Amino acid sequence: MGEACGVDGTCIDTGVTSCPGTVESGLCPGPSQVRCCLPGPLPVSVCTNTCDFAVDGECDDGAEGAVTSACAFGTDCADCGVRMHVP
């Protein structure tokens, strides 16, 4: 079983042999001394109604569930809902 560093830096058992994050930060304490990593970037919410077609009853930001891609991602919040983006 693999170990990785949790958000708070403590080791967690992932059940896999590779780190899920992207930045190595040292060794997890324990019998296996597996290299651990910090979690990757966390997603942030994107939600504005700045699109010209916002609040028209159709999702127009081109992401999952959208009818069109006439607007930028996350700019038709009233129709599409909050979108999550990994910076």
C-alpha positions in Angstrom: 0.0 0.0 0.0 1.2 3.5 -0.8 1.3 6.5 1.5 0.9 10.1 0.6 0.9 13.4 2.6 -2.6 14.7 3.4 -3.4 18.4 3.2 -2.2 18.9 6.8 1.1 17.1 6.0 0.2 13.8 7.8 0.5 10.5 6.0 -2.5 8.9 4.6 -2.8 5.4 3.1 -3.8 5.8 -0.5 -3.9 2.1 -1.5 -1.6 2.9 -4.4 2.1 3.1 -4.9 2.3 6.6 -6.5 1.7 10.1 -5.1 -1.5 11.8 -6.1 0.0 15.3 -5.9 2.7 17.0 -7.8 5.4 18.3 -5.4 7.6 16.0 -3.5 8.2 17.1 0.1 10.2 14.3 1.8 9.5 11.0 3.4 6.4 9.9 5.2 7.2 8.6 8.7 6.6 4.9 9.1 8.0 1.5 8.2 7.9 1.9 4.4 9.5 5.4 4.3 7.6 6.1 1.1 8.3 9.5 -0.5 5.3 11.7 0.0 4.0 14.7 -1.8 1.8 17.8 -1.2 -1.6 17.7 -2.9 -1.9 19.3 -6.3 -3.6 22.7 -6.9 -7.0 22.9 -5.4 -9.9 23.8 -7.7 -11.4 27.3 -7.3 -15.0 28.3 -8.2 -15.7 30.5 -11.2 -19.2 32.2 -11.2 -20.0 35.5 -12.9 -22.9 36.6 -15.1 -20.7 38.8 -17.4 -21.6 36.9 -20.5 -23.9 38.7 -23.0 -26.2 35.7 -22.9 -26.3 35.2 -19.1 -29.6 34.6 -17.4 -31.4 33.6 -20.6 -32.3 30.0 -19.5 -29.6 28.3 -21.5 -26.1 27.5 -20.4 -23.7 29.1 -22.8 -20.2 28.7 -21.4 -19.1 25.7 -23.4 -18.4 23.5 -20.4 -20.2 20.2 -19.5 -24.0 20.6 -19.9 -23.8 23.8 -21.9 -26.0 24.3 -25.0 -23.5 26.6 -26.7 -19.9 28.0 -26.2 -20.9 31.6 -26.9 -19.5 32.7 -23.5 -16.2 32.2 -21.6 -16.0 29.4 -19.0 -17.8 30.4 -15.8 -19.4 33.6 -17.1 -23.0 32.3 -17.3 -23.4 31.3 -13.7 -27.2 31.9 -13.5 -27.8 29.3 -16.2 -24.8 27.0 -15.8 -24.2 27.0 -12.0 -20.9 27.4 -10.3 -18.0 26.0 -12.3 -14.8 24.6 -10.8 -11.4 25.4 -12.3 -7.9 24.2 -11.3 -5.5 27.2 -11.6 
